[in-house]
Amino acid sequence: MSGLDGLPEGREIGRVASGRGPTLIAIGAIHGNERAGITAARRVIARLSRDDVSIGGELVAFAGNVAAMRAGKRYISRDLNRVWSEAQVAAVEAKAESELDAEDREQLDILAAVRAAIARATGPVYLVDLHTTSAHGVPFALFGDTLAQRAFVSSLPLPIIMGLEEQVDGVLSSYWTRQGCVTFGVEGGQHADPGSTDNLEAVLLLAAEAAGLFSRGAVPETRAAHALLESRRGNLPRVMEVVRRHAIAPEDAFKMEPGFKNLDHARAEQLLARDRNGEIRAPHDGLVMLPLYQGQGDDGFFWGRAVSVTRMRASEALRHLRLDRFLDLLPGVARCKEDPSRFIVDTKIARIYPLGVFHMLGYRRIRNRANELTVERQPERETGTEV
Ligand SMILES: [Zn+2]
């Protein structure tokens, strides 16, 4: 089953399958230094393989960046969780064997493994990407803001962050969302903390239950898993959203202030980090997310705030009414002709734009170029899990 020091020998970590039903695909260590997800997936597969529980469907787990895992690094030459745009996937599939680098090989192998799992599926397909972070902190979920994904992830006892996945291009889970899966990512805690493995194990077990792989309550350990995740949340809000990303480059000499957890409250004016231009302070009371305490990476931290349940419900109601049909009546806003899930905002006309309107409707992917802002969301799908 495992090689040296618990490393998997191949792509597939394990599988439990029986009868017909949903498929849940778990990915661990897409960042090679985040190995907790591998152990967590092994434990859940071992538990669900015991004959006191009857499974309908399939749980299958894959290792992400195997080469980087062996090297004990996040990645070898490129971040394997930034290469999942349609263009990048097409490019790697068109490369000659001799041109492939370490991450290209990993990506092709993952594509084949996940596609095979989808081809075997006899029901809806869910995919969870298991991560850990360099900073300590509570486990939380992030996902592309579609209603189906909101409904699935909200059924788990985890704090959720909306708009985080959309801050970064080429994320694995967003690619598989566009391929028709219901996906989310989970950050389980600090890389080396044994508690992170327990957290990811609890998330995966509860995700298997929520997906419907076994009937609710059929596995007694789900109660302890639920209690564990509830206890981890502490004083953090249940729902949070990203307001902005603090992107960094090596020449910035960015240094996060010590002591922040992976999700943490910050007060107005609190010192967050320093770079070559001086101090970086909190603009007002809010939340620091994923502070960078390691060498590799281009996200310094994310800045966010709590979202009330009322606001969540309001946004869901607006989206059921499909109010985004009318967004292009706003001055300076045009729907993209090629891609109806994208709007183009002319910032010469709409200088100060209430981006909250777009956020409410699930358009959280915002990119700024010259005088043009594009706002996008993941396509909503008409599937059985749509709410
Ligand atoms: Zn990661």
Boltz pocket constraint, residues with backbone or C-beta under 6 A from the ligand:
constraints:
  - pocket:
      binder: B
      contacts: [[A, 31], [A, 34], [A, 130], [A, 131], [A, 132]]
      max_distance: 6.0
